[in-house]
Amino acid sequence: MYVCSCFGVTDKQVKEHAAAGACTPRQIASATKAGTDCGSCVRTIQGLLGRGACPRRELLEKGSAPAAVLAPEAQLAEAA
């Protein structure tokens, strides 16, 4: 099934990128461009990503991730 018709991105591709460590729609967009044109697929991408385990998020919560790896997410977490 196509998730992003603007760039022809499928749910399988989103799931593959998620399995490889992409935890947010922004990270999926960086890898596939999905969600960067009309934006109508962002909620679907969020649904596919769910609230499951995220290796990068787990490292952030434990405080053991290098700052360079999590810089954008770490800055957002600190600002909140």
Buried (B, 14 or more C-beta within 10 A) or exposed (E): EBBBEBBEBBBEBBBEBBEEEBBBBBBBBBBBBBBBEEEEBBEBBBEBBEEEEBEBBEBBEEEEBEEEEBEEBBEEEEEE
